[in-house]
């Protein structure tokens, strides 16, 4: 369609020219004494057109002639840029391949070529090229354990990024500096570099990962736990890995407590889901009792785990159930209240086939000095206890009860069974 329109346009121009030329009878007379030249108007128009075309072509030729030096310079600059980019890619290839010395040499060659170019100080692209070259040289120096060269290249890169005014480049350099300090196990330097990051960058996932490593390196278990919660919220880990990490850090916070007040502060800082973790609640209660805390508060911490164990929907694993029973046994060795005794008896009656609950009921009766009932419950639970440590503890309690009754032969047999189970557990 476009070609057809062009043809129609050319046809119209040709028709107009033909009509104008055929009916144009005017003449132009040029006097050049003693000569006189008569020219038709059509001829003059044609000659003027040819003259305009000739002048136009001459001007274009002059412009092209004077532009040759500039084009030559532009070609040389493009050639140098191509060489620099090829060298930078070569440096990156060497770095990925583990040839760090060659990678640093190639990065420094890029910087030398760039500084030798005319007008190398201008343009954001040139500045970015210098920053990336300095960063690659610093990365190679870090891999070569040349910290002085690494710091020198990093400072030059930071200076160039400041002149560029691009926040993203500077933030990336600071994050790399934090990572290098963590690799060197230098917590103080890592904290200094991390403090230079803007608040928005410090909440990014990559920065939170670095902060988690920094907190663990510096022994700041509270900060590590808060950071892990943010990472889990940002879905930086899978659900299972996130729960495992939070649980491990919560256990570290509990173990770091040096008195009951500090442990209570740590416990109240934990979220409800973390307090309901069986390992966390059991360790907190055990640690609280070890530090001389009140057994009633320890039992309050264990109550959600106890209810979860009796729940038919969630329940506890075998190891978690055994851990809870051991902690409750430790608490009952100090004091057993009637409320918990009722709870245990109700749970044991609801699940009469559960040997662990039957064992715990026997332990509670033992500490309440109900010797006959305790002996009966422990004897009934003992053949079905699969945990060697609980079974050994059961034989020890039976031996103690036998001694109280004056039955030396039965006490000796119970002590022998307990010793055999202890040796089996050690093996």
C-alpha positions in Angstrom: 0.0 0.0 0.0 2.8 2.4 0.9 4.5 1.7 -2.5 1.3 2.5 -4.3 1.0 5.8 -2.5 4.5 6.7 -3.4 3.9 6.0 -7.1 0.7 8.1 -7.0 2.7 10.9 -5.3 5.4 10.8 -8.0 2.8 10.7 -10.7 1.2 13.9 -9.3 4.5 15.7 -9.1 5.4 14.7 -12.7 2.0 15.9 -13.9 2.4 19.3 -12.1 5.9 19.8 -13.5 4.7 18.9 -17.0 1.9 21.4 -16.8 4.2 24.1 -15.4 7.0 23.5 -17.9 4.8 23.1 -21.0 3.0 26.4 -20.4 6.0 28.4 -19.1 7.1 30.8 -21.9 9.1 33.2 -19.8 12.8 34.0 -20.4 15.6 35.5 -18.4 18.2 37.8 -20.1 21.6 38.1 -18.6 23.7 41.1 -19.7 27.4 40.9 -19.6 28.6 43.8 -21.7 29.2 43.6 -24.5 27.4 40.2 -24.4 23.7 39.3 -23.9 22.5 35.8 -23.0 18.8 34.8 -23.2 17.8 31.8 -21.2 14.4 30.2 -20.7 12.9 30.2 -17.2 12.8 26.4 -17.2 16.5 26.2 -17.9 17.3 28.7 -15.1 15.3 26.7 -12.6 17.1 23.5 -13.6 20.5 25.2 -13.4 19.7 26.7 -9.9 18.6 23.2 -8.7 21.9 21.7 -10.0 23.8 24.5 -8.3 22.1 23.9 -5.0 22.7 20.2 -5.2 26.4 20.8 -6.0 26.8 23.2 -3.0 25.0 20.7 -0.7 27.3 17.9 -1.8 30.4 20.0 -1.4 29.3 21.0 2.2 28.7 17.4 3.1 32.1 16.5 1.8 33.7 19.2 3.9 31.8 18.1 7.0 32.9 14.5 6.5 36.5 15.6 6.0 36.6 17.6 9.2 34.9 14.8 11.1 37.5 12.2 10.3 39.7 13.0 13.3 36.7 12.7 15.7 35.6 9.4 14.1 39.2 8.1 14.5 39.2 9.0 18.2 35.8 7.5 18.6 36.9 4.3 16.9 40.0 4.1 19.2 37.8 4.7 22.3 35.4 1.9 21.2 38.3 -0.4 20.5 39.8 0.3 24.0 36.4 -0.3 25.6 36.0 -3.6 23.8 39.5 -4.6 25.0 38.7 -3.5 28.6 35.4 -5.4 28.6 37.1 -8.5 27.2 39.9 -8.2 29.8 37.3 -7.8 32.6 35.5 -10.9 31.4 38.8 -12.7 31.3 39.4 -11.6 34.9 36.0 -12.9 35.9 36.6 -16.2 34.2 39.9 -16.6 36.0 38.3 -15.8 39.3 35.5 -18.4 38.8 38.2 -21.0 37.8 40.1 -20.3 41.0 43.0 -18.5 39.4 42.9 -15.6 41.7 46.4 -14.2 41.0 45.6 -14.0 37.2 42.2 -12.6 38.0 43.7 -9.8 40.0 46.3 -9.1 37.4 43.6 -8.9 34.7 41.5 -6.5 36.8 44.4 -4.2 37.4 45.1 -4.3 33.6 41.6 -3.0 33.0 42.2 -0.2 35.5 45.5 0.7 33.8 43.9 0.8 30.3 41.0 2.8 31.6 43.2 5.4 33.3 45.3 5.8 30.1 42.2 6.6 28.0 41.5 10.3 27.3 38.5 11.6 29.3 38.4 8.5 31.6 37.1 10.5 34.6 33.7 11.2 33.0 30.7 9.1 32.5 28.9 6.7 34.9 29.8 3.7 32.8 33.5 4.4 33.3 33.0 4.8 37.0 31.1 1.5 37.3 33.8 -0.2 35.3 36.4 1.0 37.7 34.3 0.0 40.7 33.8 -3.5 39.4 37.5 -3.9 38.5 38.5 -2.8 42.0 35.9 -5.1 43.5 37.2 -8.1 41.5 40.7 -7.2 42.5 39.6 -7.1 46.2 37.8 -10.4 45.9 40.9 -12.0 44.4 43.1 -10.5 47.2 40.7 -11.9 49.8 41.0 -15.4 48.2 44.8 -15.0 48.3 44.6 -13.9 52.0 46.3 -10.6 51.0 44.3 -8.4 53.4 46.3 -5.2 52.9 45.7 -5.3 49.1 42.1 -6.2 49.6 41.5 -3.2 51.9 43.3 -0.9 49.5 41.2 -2.0 46.5 38.0 -1.8 48.6 38.7 1.8 49.7 39.3 2.8 46.1 36.1 1.1 45.1 34.2 2.9 47.9 35.7 6.3 46.8 34.7 5.7 43.2 31.1 4.6 44.2 30.8 7.8 46.3 31.6 9.9 43.2 29.1 7.9 41.2 26.4 8.6 43.7 24.7 5.2 43.2 23.6 3.8 46.5 23.2 0.2 45.2 26.9 0.0 44.3 28.1 1.2 47.7 25.6 -1.1 49.5 27.0 -4.0 47.6 30.6 -3.1 48.5 29.7 -2.8 52.2 27.9 -6.2 52.2 31.0 -7.8 50.6 33.2 -6.1 53.3 31.0 -7.7 56.0 31.3 -11.1 54.4 35.1 -10.8 54.2 35.3 -9.9 57.9 33.1 -12.9 58.8 35.4 -15.1 56.8 38.3 -13.7 58.7 36.4 -14.4 62.0 36.8 -10.7 62.8 33.5 -9.8 64.6 34.5 -6.3 65.5 35.3 -5.3 61.9 32.2 -7.0 60.7 30.1 -5.0 63.2 31.7 -1.8 62.0 31.0 -2.5 58.4 27.5 -3.6 59.1 26.9 -0.4 61.0 27.5 1.6 57.8 24.7 -0.1 56.0 21.4 1.9 55.7 18.5 0.6 57.7 16.6 -0.5 54.6 19.5 -2.6 53.4 20.1 -4.1 56.8 16.6 -5.7 56.6 17.2 -7.4 53.3 17.5 -11.2 53.3 21.2 -11.3 52.3 22.0 -8.7 55.0 20.0 -10.6 57.6 21.9 -13.8 56.8 25.2 -11.9 57.4 23.8 -10.5 60.6 22.9 -13.9 61.8 26.4 -15.2 61.2 27.8 -12.0 62.9 25.6 -12.5 65.9 26.6 -16.1 66.3 30.3 -15.2 65.9 30.1 -12.5 68.5 28.2 -14.7 70.9 25.0 -12.5 70.8 22.5 -15.3 71.0 19.6 -12.9 71.6 20.3 -10.9 68.4 20.8 -14.2 66.6 17.4 -15.4 67.6 15.7 -12.1 66.6 17.5 -12.3 63.2 16.5 -15.9 62.7 12.8 -15.0 63.3 13.0 -12.3 60.6 14.6 -14.7 58.2 11.9 -17.3 58.8 9.3 -14.6 58.3 11.0 -13.6 55.0 10.9 -17.3 54.0 14.7 -17.5 53.7 14.5 -21.1 55.0 12.2 -24.0 54.6 9.6 -24.5 57.4 11.6 -27.5 58.9 14.9 -25.7 58.7 13.5 -22.5 60.1 12.0 -24.2 63.1 15.2 -26.1 63.7 17.3 -23.0 63.6 14.9 -21.0 65.9 14.8 -24.0 68.3 18.7 -24.2 68.4 19.0 -20.5 69.0 16.4 -20.5 71.7 18.3 -23.4 73.5 21.5 -21.3 73.2 19.7 -18.3 74.9 18.5 -20.6 77.7 22.0 -22.1 78.3 23.5 -18.6 78.3 21.4 -17.6 81.3 23.4 -17.4 84.5 20.7 -16.9 87.1 17.0 -17.4 87.5 16.1 -13.7 86.8 18.0 -13.8 83.5 16.4 -17.1 82.6 12.9 -15.7 83.2 13.7 -12.7 81.0 14.8 -15.0 78.3 11.7 -17.1 78.7 9.4 -14.1 78.4 11.2 -12.9 75.3 10.4 -16.2 73.5 7.3 -16.4 71.4 4.4 -18.6 72.2 5.3 -21.1 69.5 8.9 -21.3 70.8 7.8 -21.8 74.4 5.6 -24.7 73.2 8.6 -26.5 71.7 9.2 -29.6 73.9 13.0 -29.3 73.8 12.9 -25.6 74.7 10.4 -26.0 77.6 12.2 -29.0 79.0 15.6 -27.4 78.9 14.3 -24.1 80.4 12.6 -26.0 83.3 15.7 -28.1 83.9 18.0 -25.1 83.7 15.7 -23.1 86.0 15.8 -25.9 88.7 19.6 -26.2 88.3 19.9 -22.4 89.1 17.8 -22.8 92.2 14.4 -21.7 90.8 10.9 -22.5 92.1 9.6 -25.9 91.0 6.1 -24.5 90.6 7.2 -22.1 87.8 9.1 -24.9 86.1 5.9 -27.0 86.1 4.0 -24.1 84.6 6.5 -24.0 81.7 6.1 -27.7 81.2 2.3 -27.7 81.3 1.8 -26.9 77.6 4.2 -29.7 76.6 2.3 -32.1 78.9 -1.0 -31.2 77.3 0.5 -31.6 73.9 1.8 -35.1 74.8 -1.7 -36.1 75.9 -3.3 -34.6 72.7 -4.3 -37.1 70.1 -3.8 -34.7 67.2 -0.2 -33.4 67.8 1.4 -35.6 70.3 5.2 -35.9 70.9 7.9 -38.1 69.5 9.3 -40.8 71.6 12.5 -38.9 72.4 10.5 -35.7 73.3 8.2 -37.7 75.5 11.2 -39.3 77.3 12.8 -35.9 77.7 9.7 -34.5 79.3 9.4 -37.5 81.7 13.0 -37.1 82.8 12.5 -33.4 83.6 9.2 -34.1 85.4 11.1 -36.7 87.4 13.7 -34.1 88.4 10.9 -31.7 89.4 9.1 -34.3 91.5 12.3 -35.2 93.3 11.9 -31.7 95.0 8.2 -31.5 95.4 4.9 -33.0 94.1 1.7 -31.1 94.4 -1.7 -32.7 94.4 -2.8 -31.0 91.2 0.0 -32.7 89.2 -0.7 -36.0 90.9 -4.3 -35.8 89.7 -3.2 -34.9 86.2 -0.8 -37.9 86.1 -3.4 -40.3 87.5 -6.1 -39.1 85.0 -3.6 -39.5 82.1 -2.5 -42.9 83.3 -6.1 -44.1 83.6 -7.0 -42.7 80.2 -4.1 -44.6 78.7 -3.5 -47.6 80.8 -1.2 -49.2 78.2 1.3 -46.4 78.2 4.3 -47.6 80.2 5.9 -44.2 80.4 2.9 -42.6 82.1 2.7 -45.6 84.4 6.3 -45.1 85.3 5.8 -41.4 85.9 2.8 -42.2 88.2 5.1 -44.5 90.1 7.7 -41.8 90.4 5.1 -39.4 91.8 3.9 -41.9 94.3 7.5 -42.7 95.3 8.2 -39.0 96.2 4.9 -38.8 98.0 6.1 -41.8 100.1 3.3 -44.1 98.8 5.8 -47.0 98.7 3.5 -49.8 98.0 1.6 -48.1 95.1 4.9 -46.8 93.7 6.5 -50.3 93.7 3.4 -51.8 92.0 3.3 -49.1 89.2 7.0 -49.3 88.5 7.0 -53.1 88.4 4.1 -53.1 85.9 5.7 -50.5 83.7 9.2 -51.9 83.7 8.8 -54.7 81.2 7.4 -52.3 78.6 10.0 -49.5 79.0 12.0 -49.3 75.8 14.3 -46.5 77.0 17.4 -48.0 78.8 17.9 -45.0 81.0 14.3 -45.0 82.2 14.5 -48.7 82.8 17.8 -48.3 84.7 16.1 -45.6 86.8 13.2 -47.9 87.5 15.5 -50.7 88.7 17.3 -48.2 91.0 14.0 -47.1 92.5 12.9 -50.8 93.0 16.2 -51.5 94.7 15.7 -48.5 97.0 12.2 -49.7 97.8 13.5 -53.2 98.5 16.1 -51.9 100.9 13.5 -49.9 102.7 11.5 -53.1 103.1 14.6 -55.0 104.3 14.7 -57.4 101.3 18.4 -57.4 100.7 18.2 -60.2 98.1 15.7 -58.4 95.9 17.6 -55.1 96.3 20.8 -56.8 95.1 19.0 -58.3 92.1 17.6 -54.9 91.2 20.9 -53.2 91.6 22.4 -55.8 89.2 19.8 -55.2 86.6 20.3 -51.4 86.8 24.1 -51.9 86.4 23.6 -54.1 83.4 21.3 -51.6 81.7 23.8 -48.8 82.4 26.6 -50.8 80.8 24.4 -51.6 77.8 23.6 -47.9 77.5 27.3 -47.0 77.5 28.0 -49.5 74.8 
